[in-house]
Amino acid sequence: MAYFSGEYECTVDAKGRMLLPSRVKARLPENNAQAIFVTKSPSDPCLLVYTLPEWEKVAEKITSLNEFDENTAFVQRNFLRNTNEIELDNLGRFLIPKRLLEFAEITKDAIMVGLGNRLEIWNAEKYEQSLVKDQKELATLMQKHLGSKSND
């Protein structure tokens, strides 16, 4: 499994192309290093980027749901329709579809963030607004979601 972390300042050119940072590109699985999957985040105004193996895990979860359930069909249709398999060129650039750039309000400056099994691409200003400003608040959130471990 590829593991991504860190923040990367990126630029989108006039054609909608972005250069995958070299540290990110180096972590792509060797047998699937020429393509990525890009989709809209269902919870934030950013784009999600997956490698093929990670995308297959996400897609399996979504497509294995009961397709005859109205809510499931709604989720499948609205999430999967926004996913694009995108090939990287020899320089590591990839073309982000215009509708995805518009969704994330990315025009030129972007931030790519590694989140373990996936990456996010943000409008630089919106990304700053999404961050916790107080480390104590972050500690509280981490304790809530990760629990506290005792040394007993």
Phi, psi and omega in degrees: 000133174287138178239123182247139174210166177095172178243144181224126175280128183229163177232139174257127181279179184298337180272355181091018181265145176231144176270125177290125180305143185301324179293326177288313181301323180294339181267355178293143178301134185305317183282352179227035188276359184256000181216148175226164177245127182238134181212167175286141172286135177283348186240346182222160179278060181217176178253146176255139179236128180235150167283167179302311181299322180287322178297321180299324177294315179296311181299322179298317179299317184286316184281345179277354177289162181295106183292347181267357175277130184301316181292321178296315179300321178297314179296311181302310183298312186283334177274311186289332181294338182266006183265133180234130170277124186236128179274144175270141175277182184298337180270353182090016177272152175220147183266119179268125179305143184305318182294330177286320176298319179296318179303314183273000181055043178260121178247318180218295183276133181221160174239130173254131184236131177274128181234048179080260184277356183210172175237155171241146173240123185238151161298132187302319180291316180295326178299314180301322180292337184275352186273149175289132182268338185243120182299330177294323177296319177297317179299319179296316179296320180294320179295319179298316186271333181257344183079171178250140179257137176258158180266021181288000000 
